[in-house]
Amino acid sequence: MFKAAIDADTFREAIDAIAALVTECRLHADVNGIRTRAVDTANVAMVSMDLKKDAFKSFSATKDELGIDIAKMKNILGMVSKGDLMNMSLPEAGHKLEMSFQNYKYSITLLDVNTIRKDPNPPTIELPGKIVITGEALNSAIRAAAVVSDKIALGIDPKAQKFFMVAEGDTDHIRLELGKDELVSLSNVEARSLFSLDYLKDMGKVMARAPQVEIALGIDHPVKFTFPIADGAGKVEYLLAPRIEAE
């Protein structure tokens, strides 16, 4: 049994974070709230989203697993106005999620969870480099890099005590360096890895809304982005695998 009411903008924020990487997911609901973890079809990027019950106006749930069509959910949320309250309920042993807002009432057939990939296990990797930056600044850098290349290197120069982002195209080049005074925080550890901008552009649009994003880096390791949603009542993590640099 699942029944909840939530500010539509808050729910849209959570769905948009998932939609940056996947079109469907297993959504787990229990007494603590809702959560999901999913990987994209190419196994390059992973999203984890946790929305605590404090993010809801009202919330009650037993242990439920819902197969959610994220693309369909985004289309429904496109009908919602700012400030609307979204009511959701799943009858016991039900296969349809009832959703209502304004004068609209939707009855959405859930996906069979057996047809959706199981939740991946997060890799156990050490990412010692830590940067905390505003979401807006991070997204701006990603957009600037995408003008000249399809890949970007993220790293920390411990000697200069700077976080850098470098993108190189066939003829063009861009480098952004940010020192401690231009960041929320920066660890003095060497780090550098190369990543695909195709993924980062979609992630960046979501992270742009976050007041702060923590970036965890290593050397030729994945990057992890962690940021709050729902005014701190929820959290999103993106994990992106590195690209292999040509010799």
N, C-alpha and C positions, 0 to 999 in steps of 0.2 A: 504494500500500500504506500503510495507516494502522493502527497498533497502539499502544494506550496504557493505562496504569493511573493512576487519579487518586482522591484522597480524594473521596467522594461529596458532602460538604458544599462542597468547593471548586468542583466542577463545577456543583452546584446554584446557587451564587452567580453563576457566569457565565451560566447559562441564565436565571435570574431577572432579571438585568440586561437581557438581550435581550427577554425576555417583557414587560417594562414597556411596550414600544412596538410590537412586531411579533409575528406568529404563525408566521412562517416566514423563513428566511434562507439565504444561501449561506455555508457555513462553509469557510474555506480552511485547509488543513493543509499545513505544509512542515517543513523541518528545524528551524525556530525555534519552532514551536508552532502554535496555532490562532488565527484572528482572523475577524471579520466586521464589515461595515458595512451598515446597512440603514435605510430610512426608513419611516415609518408610511404607511398608505394615503392619508391626506390631505396628505401632503408637508409636514407641519408640524414634525415632530420626527425626529431622526436619532440612531441609537445606533452607537457604534464600540466593539468589545470585542476586546482582545488578551490572550491567555493564553500566556505563554512556556512553553517546555518544562520550565523549572525548577519549574513548578507541578505537574508530574506526577511520580508515583512512577517510572514508566518511560514512554518516549516514542520512537516512531520513525515517520517519515512521509516519503513522497516528496511531490511536488506534487499534492495532491488537492483537489477541490472537492465538498463534500457538501451536498445539499439537505436541510435539517433542518426538520421540523415541530416548532416550538417548543412548541406546546400539548401535543402528544403526549409530547415529552420531559419537560415539567413533570409530567405525569401519572405517568410512569415513576419519576421522581425522588421523587415523593410516596410511593413504596413503600420507599424507601431509609432505613435507620436511620443515626443519627449514628455516625460512625466507620467506616462501611462503605467498602470499596474497590470502585470501579467499574472494570471491565475493558471495553475497547472495541476492536473490530478491524473493519477493512474489507478483505476480500480484494481482490487486484488485479483491477481492472475489475469490481468487485462493485457490486451495487445495494442490498445490505442491510447495515445496520450491526449487528454482533453486540455485544450488551451483556450483561454478567453481574455479579451481586452476590449475596451470600448463596448461596442455592440456586436463584436465579432466572436464567434465560437467555432473553434477548429477541433476536429477529431482526426488525429494524425496516426496512421498505422506505423507502428514501430518496426524497425528492421529485426530480423531474426539474429540474435547475438551469435548464434553458431556459424553464421556466414561472415562475421566480422573478425578480423585478426585479433588474437588474444593480446592483452596488455603486455607490452615488452618489459623486460627487466632493464632498469637503467644500468649502464656500464659502470664498473668500479674503477674510476680513473682519478688520478691526482692532478688537479688543475691549480697550481700554486699562485698564478698571477691573478690579481683581483683589481678590477676597476669599477668604480661607481660613477655613473654619468647620467645626465638627464635624458629621458627618452627622446625629447625633441632634438637635442644635439646629436644623438646617435643616429637617428633617422636622417637628419640633414646630411651627415657624413656618408651614409649609405647611398643616398640619392645622388650626391656629388660624384661618388666613385663610379656609379652606374653609367654616367655620361661617357666615360672613357674606356671602361673595361667590363668584363663579365665575372671578374674575380677580384677579391680584395684581401690584403694581408693585414691582420690585426696583431699588435704586439706591444711589448713594454721594453723600453730601453732603460735599464737600471742606471747606467752611467749618467745619462741626461735627465733621468727621473721623469720620463715622459711616456705617455700612451700614444701610439701612432697607428694610423690607418693609411695604407698605401695601395693604389690601384694603377696598374700599367697596361695600356693598350698597345696596339701595333705602332702607333705614332705619338700617343699622348700619355701623360703621366700626372697623377695627383697625389699629394702627400699632406696629411693633416697631423699635426702634433699638438698634444694637449698636456700641459704640466699640472702639477698637483693643485696649483691655485685656480685652475680652470676646470677641475673635476671635483666631485664630492669626496672621493678618496682614491688612492693609488698605492698598490704594494710595490716594493722595490725589488722585483724578481724578473729575471729575463724570461721573455715569452715571445713566440711568433708562430703563427699558423696562417695558411691560405684558405679562403672560403669562397664558395659560389655566391655571387650576388643575386642569382635568380631566387634563391631561398631567402636571403637576407632582405631583399626588397619587400617581400610579403610580410616577413616578421617585423621589419622596421615600421610599417604602417600601423601595426598594432602597438609596438613599443613606444611610438611617438607620443601616445597619450599618458605614458607612465611618468610620474614625477622623478623617479629614479630607476635605473636599471643596473644591476650588478652583472659584470662580465667576468667570467672565470676562464683563464687561458693557460696553455702550456706551450711546449715546443712541438710542432707538428701533431698536435692533439686536437680533439674536438673543442668547440667553444660552448659555454653554457651561459645563457641569458636568464636572469631571474628578476621578476618585477611584480609589484602588487597590482591587484585589481579590486574593484568594489570597495574603494576607500580603505584598503588594508584588510578587508574581510575575506580576501581571496588571493591566490598566488598562481603565477604562471611560470613555467620553466621551458625554455627551448634549448635543445641540444643539437648542434650541427656538426657533422663530420667534416674533417679537413679535406681539401683537394690536394692531390699529390703534385708537387712542383716538378716540372721537367728539368732534367740535368742541363 
